[in-house]
């Protein structure tokens, strides 16, 4: 394996095997050379190509293509065949799944020029990636979306940490909701995550599901400068392995 830039994301010489108890997260660059785009589009389903064509800006269209092509290629690797072009269906929790997945669970998130794809064997998984916006109104958005304990923890940090703490919290919360198949429509304030950006991610409490802290694990992904990422998985603690796709 080779390192993809000194941040712990490795480019494997051969595609790794996913075994029970492991959680694989792939870091995906979304600005491929223009000449690769036709080949990437051929990995998508007709529906995904239609969705790509609905983007107004070319850069957004190309990044959607790159993210979903990478997911299709990786699914094919894990399932032991060529790129997977099977249409997704909605699973019990509402998240996309494949009828022929054999228990493979996956999730995708992308922001700006980067994507994250998470894979687990037989365990529900959710991943979220957030580009850090320097102009975010931390106090106003925290007041609207975060729980009272999270707001106290966040605003109790030195002000210089507020922005990173905000996106640390947000990525954890989104990953957890995506893992469960819950949308933000159900609210973000009934469960608490870790606010300090220097501390590991964790689900501290879910007031609607008091047993969730025993079933769900949340991990920071450290996607690189300018981003915050987190992944959530249901079940026993997992060995997190990070890879870079190219």
N, C-alpha and C positions, 0 to 999 in steps of 0.2 A: 504494500500500500504506500501511497505518497500523500503528503499533507497538502491541503488545498489552500494554504495561506497562513499557517501558523496559529489557527484558532481551534484546532482539534477536529476539523472536518476532513476526513480522509477520502481519497479517491481510490477505491479498491481495484486491484488488478483483475479480479473476477467478482461477479456479483455475489454478495454474501447470502448465505442461507438463513432464513428467518426461522428460529426455533421458539418453542413455548418459553415464556419468561423473558424474552427480549423485546425491545421496542426500538425500531429503526426509524431514524429521521434523516431525510435527505435535503440538502441545501441545493437549490436550483437557481442558477443565473438565468434571468429572463430577457437578456438582450443578445440573442445569438446573431451571428453574421446573417445579413439579409439573404445570402445565397442558400442558407439552410432552411429557410421558412417553407418553401414548397415541400420539402421532404417531411418537415414537422407536421404540416397540415395533413399529409397523407396518413398520419397516425391517428387523427381524430375521427370521431363518428360524424355522420352527416349533420346531426343535431348540433354537435359542438362547432362544426364549421359554420353553421347558420348563426350560432350565437356569436362567434368571432366576427362575422361580417356585420353584426349590428353595432359594433363599436364605432363611434364617430371618428376618434383619433387613431391614426395608424399605430402609434406607439402602444396604446392600450390593446389594440387588436393583436399586435405581434406578441405582446407579453402574455396575453391569454392563450394564444396558440402554443407558446413555449412552455407554459406551466402545465397545460393539459396534455401536451405531447409527452413531456417528461413523465407525468403520472401514468400515461398509457404504456410507455416503454417499461417503466419500473414494474407495473402490474404484470406485464408479460414475463419479465424476468422472474418474479416471485412465483408465478403460476406455471413456469416451466415451458413457455412457448415464445412465439414472436410477440410484437406489440399487441396489446389487448384492445380490440375495437368493439367489444361487446357493450351494448347499451347498459347504462346503469339503471337500477330500479331503486325505489325507496324501501329501506329496511324497516324493521319494527320500530326503530327509534327515529325514523324519518331521514336518516343519513343515506347517501348513495352507497349501493353495494352491488356486487355481481352475483348472478345466480350460480355461476360456476366457480366461485371463489374458494371453495373448500375451507371456509372459516377465516380466510384472510380479511382483516379489517384495515381500513385506510382512511385517510383524511388529507385534504389539501388546503393550503392558505397561501396567498401571495399579496405582496404590497410593493408598489413601485417596481424596481428591477430585480426583485428577489422573491423566491418561493420556498416553502417548506412542505414536504410530503411525509406523512407518518404512516407506519405499517406495524401491525401486530397480528399475532396468530390467536384467533379466538377471543380476543379481548377488545371491547369497544375503545376507540381512541379518537381524540380530537386534537387539532393543532392550530395555533394562531401565530401570525407574524404581523408585527406592527412597525411601520417606519416612524421614527421619532420625529414629531413635528415640534419645532422650537417655538412656534406661536400658539401652541395649545393653551387654552384657558383652564389651567389645572383646577383652580378652586371652584369655578362655575360648573364644570363638567363633573367633578367629583361630588359636588352637592346634589347633582341631578341623578347620578347613576350608582354611586358607591354606597355601601352601608355606613352607618354611623361609626362603627369601630374602624373601618378602613379609612374613613376620612380623618379620624383622630390620629391614626397611625401615620398616614401620609403627611398630613400637615404638621405633625409633630417632628418630622425630619427637618434637618437643615434645609433652608429654602433652595439651596443649590442642588438638592437631591429630588426636589418635587417632580420635575419633569420625567426623570428616569424612573422614579417610583410610580408615577402615574401609568406609564406604559408597561412597567413590570406588572402592575395590578391588572391592567386592561387585558394584556395578552393571556395571563393566567385565567381570568374570568371567561374570556371568549373560548379558550381551549377546553375548559371544563364544560361549558354549555354545549359546545360542538360535540364533545365526547358523549354527552348524555342525549344529544338530539334535541335539546331545548333551544329555542330562539330567544333573542333579547326581549321579545314581546312578553315573556314571563318575568322579566325584571332581572336586575343585576345585584340587588341589595339584600337578598335573603341568604347570601353566603359570603364568607370572608376569605380573602387570600392575603398573602404576605405583601406588605407595602414597601419594605426596605429593599431597594434595588441591589444591595450588597449581600442579601440573604437568599438562600435557595427558595424556589417556589414551593408552595404547599397550600392545600385546602385546609383551613383552620376549623371551619364549622359550616354546616348547611342547615339552616333553621327549618327548612321544609323537609329535609331528609336527614335525620339525626345520625343515621348509620353510614352516611356517605363518606365520612372521613376514614372509615375502616375499609371502604371499597375502592376509593379513588385515590390515585397518586398523580401529582402534578410536578413536572420537571421544567426547569429553565433550559433553553436551547442554545443561548449565546450565538445568534446567527451572524454577528459581526457589527462593526461600528455603524451607528445610525439606525439600528434595529433592536427590537426586543421580541423574543419568541418564547413560547411555552407549549408543552404537550401534556395532555391528560390521558390517563389510561385506567380502565376499570379492572380491578383484581389485585393480585399480589404485586409487591414491588417488582419493577422490571429493570433489567440491565439496559441502559440507554446507550445505543450505538449511533454515532453521527457520521454520515457520509456526504460527499459532494458529487453531484451528478454532472456529467458533461457529455 
